[in-house]
Amino acid sequence: MSLRFLHCLSPLRLSFCKVAQHGKIAALYNCKGLAMKQFSSYLLPPVYSAAGTSNFKTTSLMTVPRRHMTINQKRKQGKFRKKKKKSILFGNPQMKGIILKLAIRKPRKPNSAQRKCALVKLSNGKRIYAYIPGVGHSLQDHNIVLVQGGGPQDTPGVKHSIIRGKYDCAHVVKK
């Protein structure tokens, strides 16, 4: 067993720690003997000593905690901006697709209805659920439809809608 002293940074104080290494598991002892912590996830690949006379391997440990940024670093970094989600339509306003399956979806809590939806395979190969607007439809499997962004807000997983009056999707019948 080889012993080595490391300079460990802790958020509260700087302390020297003694590391006892035996195989793949090492134990980190606090200098005052207050705590013992077993760990193996912090070990990095073994590093051989430069002298070459020792039969023991020594390992370097990652014990540096993550620090908060200073005000100057935050100022230089600039304003934090969220990344925009990429649309499945890849920036196109509409996209052609083939209906694979018709489904009925239920809306979220305060609303109760049966939203008519269709699983559509788009021309770019992606599969999405699209809402069929209007009262009644004559869509079946393998029909060709035109899909646009925007669907019912209360139905989870449905973010697109089918355009009525294009390809195989007929207009709404007037009564």
N, C-alpha and C positions, 0 to 999 in steps of 0.2 A: 504494500500500500504506500503510495507516495503522497506527501503532504505539501501543500502549496498555500501561500498567503495571497489573498486577492484584495483589492481595494474596491469594495462594493458601495455603490451609491444608493442611498435610500432617500425618500422625499424629505425626511425629517433631519437626518444627520449623516455624516460620513463615518463609516466604521470599517475596521479591518475584520475580515472573516477568514476562517480556516476551512479549507475544503479537503475532505478525505475522499479519495477516489478508489473504488473497488469495482472493476468490471464496467458495466454500463450505467449503474446507479450511483449517484454521488449524494452525500449528505452535506447540507450547508449548516454550519453551526454558528450561532451568534457568539460574539466574543465574551459576553457576560454570562453565557450559558442559559439564557432565558428561553430560547426557542430553538427547535431543531426542525428543519423542513427537508423532506425527501423530494427530489425532483429528478427527472430524466429528460424532460422536454427542453430544458435550457441548454443541454449539452450540444456543442458543435463538433464537427469531425475532429478526431485526435490529431495533435501536432507533436512531432517528435522533437526532443531536445537537441540543441545544436552540438553539444559535446558528444553525444552518441554513446556514452559510457553507461547510461542508465538503461535498465530493462523496462522501466515504467513509461507509459504514455501520459502526457499531460493534456488536459482539455481546457480550452478557453470558454468562459461562461459569459452569457449576455445577461447582465443584471442592471443595466442602465434603464431607469424608468422614463416614460415619456413626459416631457416638460411642456408647460404652457408657453404659448408664443408671447413675445414681448410686444409692447404697443408699436414699436418701430417696425417689427416684422409684419404685424397685421396691416400697418399703413402701406408698406411696400407691396404686400401681396394683393391688395385691392379688394373690391367688393366680391363677396361670395355669390355666385350665380348657379342656380340649379340647371342641370342638363335637361334639355327638352327631350321628351319621349319621341322616338321616331315612329311615324305612322306605318301601318302595314301596307298602305297603298303607295308607299315610297314617293310621297309628294304629288301624286296624281289626284285630280279631283274625283274621277270615277275610274272604276276598273271592272272588266268583264269577268264573269265567273260561272261555274257550273254548280247547280244544287246537288248536294250529296244526300242530304237528309232533311226532312221537315221536322220541327220540334215546337213544343209549346213550353214557354218559360213563365214562371211566376215572378211578379215584381217584389220589391222590398217591402218592409213591414207596414207602413200605413196604408198602402194601396193593395187592392186585391183584384186580379183580373187574370186573363190568359193571353199572354203576348205571343202572337204567331211569329216564329223565327225559322230560319233555315240555315243549315250548315253549308257554307259555300266554299268551293275550292277556286281561288282566284287564278288569274292567268300567270301570276308570278310563283304559283305553287303553294302559297300560304292558305291555311284553312281558317275561316272565321265564322262566327254566328252573326247573321244579319237579320234585322227586323223587317217584317213585311207590313207596311202601313196600309191603312184603309180597312173597310169592312169587306170581308170575303176575298178569296183569291182562287185561282185555278192552277197554282204551281204544283209540279210533281218533281220527282227525282230526275236528274239529267237535263232539266230545263236550263237554258242560258239566260242569265240576268245581268243587270248593270248595278254595281254596288257603289255607294258613296259614303263618306264619313258622317257620323252623327246618328245616334239611335235613341231609344227611350232611356231617360236618365234613371228610372227606377228599376231597371232590369239588369242584374249583374252579369257581366261577361258579354253583353251585346252592345257593341260600340259603332256599328255600321247599320245602314238601312238600304233596302232595295228600292230602285227607282221604278215607279209604276209606268206602264206604257212603252217600255223599251224591251226589245227582244221577245222573250216568251212570257213576260209578266204583263198581263192586260191591264187596261185602265179600270178604275173603280166603276161599277155599274150603277147608273143613276136610277133612282126609284121614282 
